[in-house]
Each structure stands twice: as structure tokens, then as C-alpha cells.
């Protein structure tokens, strides 16, 4: 009787991804604890429980590792579709204040932002990853509002994006005020007073 052969493990990414995920998690923890300049690949390897050789095969420099870790900060951002600009904006800003109120972003992001001034590659990673994804979600909300006739037609979309994000970042990075749903609600109301079409005043072809 033939002895069944042991199934061979199919090649693929899941096994390879385990050490990567461990290293990324260790990197984010260590940057939050020590800052970017206190981070070393040796410390990451030790915290992640992987070899230095594994680290260097995947990331040749500390910057390579940091860029990968910054990209991992952003998961998929759900884009709300509540049927109105006001409710969509309130939901999206509520998600943002919850993110920045977390303990890890509070320790991690200020250090990353200061590094942007010194490290062009880190700046590009933050702008094209973390910031771009949040702006893309808000852009979808504004595009739908424009299609429904809720958004003033003379508003610069990029300025809208800066206005929505800027207040939260200013409070998060500079003033240290509370980041909560009340901020999301009041910010939504204040901004929509400036960019939304007034109630019972739909856009007309002459305004396009």
C-alpha cells in the first residue's frame, strides 16, 4: 500500500508576511516609546523576535522600514454614505477625532510630522499614504454632495479638504484641546455654513 505523500506547503505571502507584520508592529511601538531618532533596526528585530538577517533582507535601511511602517498606519478608511453632506461629514470627522485621540497616534504622529521637515522621503510617504487616504475619503463625500447640489459651486475642493483636516490637526499638534465627537459636530456645522448651499436654495444652471 502506497504511503500518501505529505502535502507540500504552497509558496505564497502569508508565511512571509508574519515577520513583516511583527516588525512593523515593533517599529510603531518603538517609535512611540523612543522617537524616530531612538529607533534602531536591531531593537526592532529583538522586539519582533526575528533575526537581523530577515530585517536586512526586507529593509536595507531604517528609512525603508519607517516608510513601510507609516504606510501601515492607515487601514481602509470607510467612506460614509448617510444621504447628506452634513451627516457624511460628521461621520468622517468623528472617525478622524477618534483616530487622533488614540494613545499611539498621540505619541507617534507628532514625531513623524517633525521628521517631514528633515526627511523628504518620510514627507512623501506621509503625504502619499496616510494623508492621501484621508483626503480621498473626504473627496468622495464632497463629490457626492456636489452631485446632489449641496455644495456651493464656487468652492475650491482642495481648500475644502484643507479646512476639514486643518482644524483637527491644529488642535492635535498645537493647542492640545479635546478631540471628541463634540469637536466633530461643531466643526461640521461651522464648515458647512461656509461651503454648503443654504437649505431650500438649490443650485441653478446659471450657478454652474
Secondary structure, DSSP 8 states (H G I E B T S, - for coil): ------------HHHHHHHHHHHHHHHHHHHHHH-GGG--HHHHHHHHT--HHHHHHH-SSHHHHHHHHHHHT---------SSHHHHHHHHHHHHHHHHHSHHHHHHHHHHHHHHTT-HHHHHHIIIIIIHHHHHHHHHHHHHHHHTT-B-TTS-HHHHHHHHHHHHHHIIIII----SHHHHHHHHHHHHHHHB--TT----GGG-
